Amino acid sequence: MKLLERGVLIIGGGIAGCSLAIALAQRGIRVTVAEKLDVWNFHSSGIFVYSNGLAELQKLGVLPGILESGFTIEQGRNLYFDQHGELITETHYPSAPGTTLAPILGVRRSEMHRVLADRMRSLGVEVRLGATVASIEDSPERGAVIATLNDGSRMEASLMVGADGIRSQIRAMLFGILEPEDTGFGVWRSIHRRPPELREKIMMMGVGKRLGIMPISQDQLYVYATSNEPGHPRYEPARLHLTMREKFAEFAGPATPLLNDIRDPSQVFYTAVEEIRLPLPWSKGRVLLIGDAAHASTPFMGQGGTMAIEDSNVLASMLEEGQDVARVLLEFGARRQPKCQFVQDVSRRVGEAGGMENANTCVTRNARMREQAQADVDNFYRRLHEFDLSAT
Ligand SMILES: Cc1cc2nc3c(=O)[nH]c(=O)nc-3n(C[C@H](O)[C@H](O)[C@H](O)COP(=O)(O)OP(=O)(O)OC[C@H]3O[C@@H](n4cnc5c(N)ncnc54)[C@H](O)[C@@H]3O)c2cc1C
């Protein structure tokens, strides 16, 4: 690709950075990824990938590896219970339009990163660990951006992409400090052995809290529970296991044995949920922001990672057809922002419905879910697809 003859420098080796590196390297572009971690260790819990995300992973050539590591839910079956373990309703996620891909898959994050890293390696992507950017200089006369890294080395590239997450350093360097918004939600996650009979996604709707259960491999499942945490409270790390058990103690049925299995603080990942809604433009000259650096979402639709992968595939194909890097980057932001914002808006509403604290309102919510939950799922995925259709 002539447009990128000096190669591409990507800052951040998370889902967005790895996906973009693969999407570009597949097209013959020379790519370097600078990741600030000293070791490739993405130790965390699980992640959901819905069918639209699987379609994006397929474009990157990593779907077989992800399917092998993860667990797909037959017919996208999702059971909703109340906190006592009484069934509210059952819904089914769709396959991506025009495909027979699984409707939803759960996988360990470390496995997803392993598969992405293997693919980068096989495509010859250079990964520099322990690397961050000290300064950026856009040089229109050289048709390049020049970055000085923290070790003093200088890199010249046709394009530089900040894929460095919600607290993006590149975003701050381009546009100044934009603090993530505290949404007032907290997420508690833990990993357990999967009983062989548990093969579907479960979501338990409590009062002010929700608790989900999702298989992530043949022998593991993942619990993710959400609570209202206004004011960003800090929890004692050594007591996280006790705090999680106490907070969700009213959840019965399938939740009970899993909560009882939380015995050590190292089993619990607690995250205060934040959002970034970077106004357009998402780029300056030859430097662009993608993934959480531009549009970190609350996690209630499980789409943040998929939006990051989609950013990468869309950007790579736009660059393939474009004539001018800076213009493509501006057009990319304008194309992606409405869809990412739609996901953020729906996710926030779903979070608020799950966080209702009045027991009577929760009864009404659950009754509405019996009538409406499948239509809500179908509408959401139909709308996502409409964004794609209108962009092509
Ligand atoms: C609780 C929770 C649950 C979620 N569940 C799901 C889910 O089920 N499904 C889903 O699709 N999404 C989910 N998401 C969202 C998803 O995790 C994110 O959207 C996705 O990880 C974004 O990827 P990213 O690469 O943009 O950012 P990140 O994953 O944050 O990666 C950024 C990378 O950049 C590196 N970095 C940071 N600063 C620098 C720097 N200055 N220099 C170099 N490197 C740097 C970091 O070390 C990191 O490796 C969830 C989010 C949360 C908070």
The ligand as a MOL file (V3000), in Angstrom:
LIG
                    3D

  0  0  0     0  0            999 V3000
M  V30 BEGIN CTAB
M  V30 COUNTS 53 58 0 0 0
M  V30 BEGIN ATOM
M  V30 1 C -15.5080 -5.0280 33.2910 0
M  V30 2 C -15.4100 -5.0150 31.7970 0
M  V30 3 C -15.9300 -6.0830 31.0630 0
M  V30 4 C -15.8850 -6.0610 29.6720 0
M  V30 5 N -16.4120 -7.1030 28.9870 0
M  V30 6 C -16.3890 -7.0890 27.6270 0
M  V30 7 C -16.9380 -8.1660 26.8870 0
M  V30 8 O -17.4490 -9.1370 27.4530 0
M  V30 9 N -16.8860 -8.0940 25.5410 0
M  V30 10 C -16.3070 -7.0350 24.8780 0
M  V30 11 O -16.2700 -7.0260 23.6390 0
M  V30 12 N -15.7880 -6.0000 25.5680 0
M  V30 13 C -15.8080 -6.0080 26.9110 0
M  V30 14 N -15.2530 -4.9800 27.6100 0
M  V30 15 C -14.6180 -3.8770 26.8600 0
M  V30 16 C -13.2510 -4.2740 26.3600 0
M  V30 17 O -12.4860 -4.8300 27.4100 0
M  V30 18 C -12.5260 -3.0550 25.8140 0
M  V30 19 O -13.3830 -2.3460 24.9480 0
M  V30 20 C -11.2760 -3.4800 25.0340 0
M  V30 21 O -10.3850 -4.1390 25.8990 0
M  V30 22 C -10.6180 -2.2500 24.4400 0
M  V30 23 O -9.4080 -2.6170 23.8640 0
M  V30 24 P -8.2650 -1.5430 23.6190 0
M  V30 25 O -7.1760 -2.2930 22.9470 0
M  V30 26 O -8.8420 -0.3400 22.9960 0
M  V30 27 O -7.8120 -1.0910 25.0660 0
M  V30 28 P -7.0710 -1.9270 26.1930 0
M  V30 29 O -7.5810 -3.2990 26.2520 0
M  V30 30 O -7.1290 -1.0960 27.4280 0
M  V30 31 O -5.5530 -2.0100 25.6990 0
M  V30 32 C -4.7060 -0.8990 25.7330 0
M  V30 33 C -3.2740 -1.3960 25.6870 0
M  V30 34 O -2.4160 -0.2760 25.5930 0
M  V30 35 C -1.3660 -0.4070 26.5440 0
M  V30 36 N -0.9490 0.9450 26.8850 0
M  V30 37 C -1.5930 1.8420 27.6820 0
M  V30 38 N -0.9170 2.9950 27.7250 0
M  V30 39 C 0.1810 2.8430 26.9390 0
M  V30 40 C 1.2390 3.6930 26.5790 0
M  V30 41 N 1.3160 4.9500 27.0370 0
M  V30 42 N 2.2070 3.2160 25.7400 0
M  V30 43 C 2.1330 1.9340 25.2780 0
M  V30 44 N 1.1350 1.0850 25.5850 0
M  V30 45 C 0.1520 1.5390 26.4090 0
M  V30 46 C -1.9830 -1.1800 27.6880 0
M  V30 47 O -1.0000 -1.8210 28.4840 0
M  V30 48 C -2.8670 -2.1540 26.9400 0
M  V30 49 O -2.1730 -3.3160 26.5710 0
M  V30 50 C -15.2980 -4.9670 29.0000 0
M  V30 51 C -14.7660 -3.8970 29.7210 0
M  V30 52 C -14.8290 -3.9210 31.1040 0
M  V30 53 C -14.2630 -2.7440 31.8640 0
M  V30 END ATOM
M  V30 BEGIN BOND
M  V30 1 1 1 2
M  V30 2 1 2 3
M  V30 3 2 2 52
M  V30 4 2 3 4
M  V30 5 1 4 5
M  V30 6 1 4 50
M  V30 7 2 5 6
M  V30 8 1 6 7
M  V30 9 1 6 13
M  V30 10 2 7 8
M  V30 11 1 7 9
M  V30 12 1 9 10
M  V30 13 2 10 11
M  V30 14 1 10 12
M  V30 15 2 12 13
M  V30 16 1 13 14
M  V30 17 1 14 15
M  V30 18 1 14 50
M  V30 19 1 15 16
M  V30 20 1 16 17
M  V30 21 1 16 18
M  V30 22 1 18 19
M  V30 23 1 18 20
M  V30 24 1 20 21
M  V30 25 1 20 22
M  V30 26 1 22 23
M  V30 27 1 23 24
M  V30 28 2 24 25
M  V30 29 1 24 26
M  V30 30 1 24 27
M  V30 31 1 27 28
M  V30 32 2 28 29
M  V30 33 1 28 30
M  V30 34 1 28 31
M  V30 35 1 31 32
M  V30 36 1 32 33
M  V30 37 1 33 34
M  V30 38 1 33 48
M  V30 39 1 34 35
M  V30 40 1 35 36
M  V30 41 1 35 46
M  V30 42 1 36 37
M  V30 43 1 36 45
M  V30 44 2 37 38
M  V30 45 1 38 39
M  V30 46 1 39 40
M  V30 47 2 39 45
M  V30 48 1 40 41
M  V30 49 2 40 42
M  V30 50 1 42 43
M  V30 51 2 43 44
M  V30 52 1 44 45
M  V30 53 1 46 47
M  V30 54 1 46 48
M  V30 55 1 48 49
M  V30 56 2 50 51
M  V30 57 1 51 52
M  V30 58 1 52 53
M  V30 END BOND
M  V30 END CTAB
M  END
